[in-house]
């Protein structure tokens, strides 16, 4: 059978489609591995940002002890129905010696109709994107509470979510 006849056959198209799907999956896996590296953070002007995401945190209950914070947080678990939203509060601590203005960004764009917004305590809410955006300055030894809200419109694309929230301070 000639290559031309093979490609014209349905079986040939199925094999090509499977090969392309495997290639794209391999690219996605490489991207996920690269993304996890971006969560290590940086030190800026003597600041050292660490994070706390214990359940039950509120914007007024950020712990002040450095032992309550980590630079390797566990993933947050989100579950949101189309047409609703859900929130988590996380706290950041500047355990360094200088002021720092952390930035926040998403590792990947969220599906259509799904947004993640952040409300720093005492500041206005804004939508988190893949471009780093500034959070308020955190003084040495101080904390800041961030309310993260994942919202899905009524017409949001349903299915699993996978993204990293990158906070660099």
Legacy VTK file of the C-alpha trace (Angstrom):
# vtk DataFile Version 3.0
C-alpha trace
ASCII
DATASET POLYDATA
POINTS 169 float
0.000 0.000 0.000
1.407 3.413 -0.884
1.970 6.113 1.717
-0.677 8.236 0.026
-3.311 5.491 0.325
-2.280 4.842 3.925
-2.684 8.499 4.902
-6.027 8.644 3.132
-7.334 5.724 5.106
-9.209 6.263 8.345
-6.747 4.095 10.208
-3.887 6.284 9.022
-5.649 9.427 10.216
-6.363 7.823 13.575
-2.700 6.886 13.994
-1.586 10.415 13.079
-4.127 11.936 15.490
-2.879 9.679 18.285
0.746 10.587 17.546
-0.080 14.310 17.671
-1.998 13.840 20.954
0.956 12.004 22.505
3.325 14.746 21.325
1.100 17.490 22.809
0.803 15.567 26.078
4.583 15.346 26.215
4.849 19.104 25.698
2.287 19.699 28.470
4.230 17.462 30.845
7.423 19.383 30.111
5.591 22.657 30.751
4.245 21.413 34.081
7.745 20.406 35.161
9.088 23.825 34.187
6.263 25.599 36.034
7.053 23.996 39.374
10.507 25.602 39.308
8.913 29.085 39.285
7.487 28.595 42.798
10.789 28.893 44.618
10.626 32.704 44.879
13.314 35.342 45.205
14.554 37.737 47.860
14.082 41.415 47.070
15.655 44.237 49.079
16.237 42.062 52.126
12.674 40.731 52.181
12.003 37.037 52.737
8.408 36.073 52.029
6.987 32.843 53.454
3.417 31.568 53.293
0.771 30.058 55.601
-2.471 28.517 54.341
-3.851 26.745 57.403
-7.607 26.103 57.205
-9.588 28.591 59.226
-7.356 31.584 58.525
-9.185 34.872 58.290
-7.902 38.233 57.167
-7.466 39.222 60.807
-5.793 36.032 62.075
-2.424 35.772 60.332
0.074 34.147 62.702
3.102 36.266 63.583
5.501 33.435 64.435
7.919 32.546 61.633
7.534 28.856 62.507
3.937 28.987 61.218
5.146 29.750 57.681
6.833 27.840 54.868
8.499 28.444 51.506
7.111 25.121 50.201
3.335 25.274 50.746
1.027 22.376 50.036
-1.316 22.822 47.047
-4.674 24.444 47.645
-7.680 22.334 46.650
-10.414 24.180 44.802
-13.947 23.038 43.994
-16.299 25.507 42.378
-19.568 25.008 40.530
-20.354 26.993 37.386
-22.033 30.252 38.373
-20.432 30.383 41.844
-17.162 31.226 43.587
-15.114 29.962 46.512
-12.329 31.535 48.567
-9.188 30.667 50.519
-7.215 32.989 52.802
-3.438 32.732 52.801
-0.979 34.794 54.817
2.466 36.032 53.823
5.211 36.884 56.313
8.252 39.025 55.566
10.874 37.350 57.748
13.670 39.344 56.153
15.352 42.574 57.175
14.048 44.897 54.464
10.701 45.968 53.033
9.446 43.887 50.138
6.693 44.373 47.577
5.794 40.832 46.507
4.332 40.060 43.103
1.657 37.494 42.276
0.943 35.697 38.999
-0.591 32.537 37.553
1.624 29.952 35.880
-0.939 29.382 33.086
-4.109 31.040 31.843
-7.293 29.645 33.393
-10.043 28.122 31.214
-12.680 30.415 29.678
-15.116 31.734 32.274
-12.826 30.950 35.237
-10.977 33.709 37.119
-8.793 33.927 40.200
-8.829 37.205 42.058
-6.884 38.360 45.093
-7.881 40.858 47.747
-4.922 41.923 49.888
-6.150 42.986 53.345
-6.892 46.713 53.217
-6.500 46.929 49.419
-8.670 46.589 46.348
-9.417 43.250 44.715
-7.834 42.490 41.341
-7.773 39.571 38.903
-4.586 37.514 38.898
-3.109 36.938 35.424
0.021 35.324 34.005
1.781 38.703 34.240
3.248 39.493 37.689
1.243 42.117 39.567
2.318 43.991 42.690
0.964 43.296 46.144
1.237 45.873 48.955
4.649 46.395 50.585
5.264 44.097 53.546
7.577 45.486 56.258
10.116 43.248 58.024
8.417 41.005 60.586
4.969 41.912 59.224
2.260 39.800 57.645
-0.372 40.366 54.991
-3.535 38.349 54.440
-4.628 37.571 50.899
-8.149 36.395 50.102
-7.996 34.300 46.931
-11.325 33.859 45.136
-11.842 31.361 42.325
-14.964 32.205 40.336
-16.642 30.281 37.527
-19.236 31.962 35.338
-22.423 30.088 34.484
-20.913 29.318 31.069
-17.446 28.386 32.362
-15.603 25.490 30.788
-16.003 22.555 33.161
-13.296 20.048 34.006
-10.142 19.777 36.072
-7.963 22.789 36.886
-4.206 22.799 37.222
-2.245 25.976 37.871
0.424 27.347 40.165
0.136 30.627 41.991
3.559 32.265 41.889
4.361 34.741 44.658
7.798 36.343 44.485
9.010 38.584 47.252
LINES 1 170
169 0 1 2 3 4 5 6 7 8 9 10 11 12 13 14 15 16 17 18 19 20 21 22 23 24 25 26 27 28 29 30 31 32 33 34 35 36 37 38 39 40 41 42 43 44 45 46 47 48 49 50 51 52 53 54 55 56 57 58 59 60 61 62 63 64 65 66 67 68 69 70 71 72 73 74 75 76 77 78 79 80 81 82 83 84 85 86 87 88 89 90 91 92 93 94 95 96 97 98 99 100 101 102 103 104 105 106 107 108 109 110 111 112 113 114 115 116 117 118 119 120 121 122 123 124 125 126 127 128 129 130 131 132 133 134 135 136 137 138 139 140 141 142 143 144 145 146 147 148 149 150 151 152 153 154 155 156 157 158 159 160 161 162 163 164 165 166 167 168
